[in-house]
């Protein structure tokens, strides 16, 4: 559904968005479920999974949006690592943080990703409902 986001991204989950709900993106349902389960375990953040391997973890325990590390340099490092990992997987833009924020903004016109699925703001309709991934995360933990 997301064209040109990061065409080689197996799975990513993030609470860094305007709703602070869990946003899961990718082309591999198992990798997406693994990323989502890990973000949940961390209490918020961003996780990227390639195949079965977690390749990036950014803990954001403070409301799912902020690091508890007091160092500004650490926040910059997290941003740089996230952007680099996604660009290596085909993300064509230069600012991943605003992209993650705007994907879920249900107050902007157009298509948005919300907890209920793909949402058409102008018509107030869910075009493609979200699907529960609990069965996948249970299989991964087994």
C-alpha positions, 0 to 999 in steps of 0.5 A: 500500500505504501508506494516507494516508502522503502521497497526493500524493507522487510519489517519496521514497527514504530510508535514515533507518529502523531497517534503514538499507536503502533505503526507497522510497515513492510513487505514481510508479515513475519518480520513486521510482527517481530518488529511490532512485538519487540517495540511492544516489549521495549515500551515504545520505539522503532525496530527494523527487522531484516528476514528474522534478524533485528537490525535496529532498535531505538527505544523511546520509552517516554510516550513512545516518542522520546528517548530517556537518554539525556544526551542530545547526541544520542537522539541525533545518533538514533535519527542518523541510524534510522535514516541510514537503515531505511535509505539502504532499504530504498527510502528515497527521502531525507527526513524519516521523522516527518514522514513517520509523523505525517503517515498517521495524521488523520487531520490532514486530507488524503490517505492516512494510516491509522489503527483501523487501517488505510483511512480516506480523510476526505470521505471519512472511510476506512478503505482497507481495514487493518488486520490483527497480527497476533497469530504471527507474533505468537508463531515468532515467539514459539 
